[in-house]
């Protein structure tokens, strides 16, 4: 286990931190792709999933870090 001392003198598992960071970056990438694909759906497909064009655009315009 790799450990590092933080500025507060607390021992921190750096691998765990890196794993969490990788998971967050992966989720952000997924969100960007999902929103891009949502923006490409036509009216018929949006209706199938129960969204209006306005709702889809609202989601597409969100920054990737916002759920």
N, C-alpha and C positions, 0 to 999 in steps of 0.2 A: 504494500500500500504506500503510495507516495503521499507525503504530508508536507505542508508548507505552513509557515507561521504568518498569520494575517497581521495587519497593522494593529489589531487589538490584542495580540498575543494569544489568540485562540488557534489551536491546531485544526487544520481543515484538510479533508481528503480531496486532493486536486483531481484525481481521476473521476470522482463523483461529480465534481463541479464541471469538468469537461464533458461528461456524459449528459448532464443537464443542459449545458450550452448547446451541444450537438442536437439534442432533442428539440430545443426551442428553435434553432435555426432550421431544422427539418420541417417543423410544423409551420413556420413562416413561409417556407418555400411551397409547401402544400397549399396554404391559403392563397398565395399569389396565383398558383396554377388553377385552383378551383374557381377563383373569382374571374380569371381570364376566360375560362371555359363557360362560366355562367353568362358572361357578357356576349358570348357568341351564339347563345341559344335563340332560336326563333320563337315567335309568339305561341305557336302550337306546343312546343316543348316546355315553354314557361308555364303555359296553362296546365300541362300534364303534371307539373310538380307544384302547382298551386301558387305561382308567383305572377305578379304583373310585371310589365317592363319597368315601371317605376321602382318597384321593390328590388328587382334585379340590379338596376343601375345604382341604387342606394348601396347595395352590398358590394358591387364592383368598385365603387369609389372609395371604400374604406381603405385606410392604410393597412399593410400586411400585418402589422403588429397588433391591430385591434381585432378582437374576436367578434 
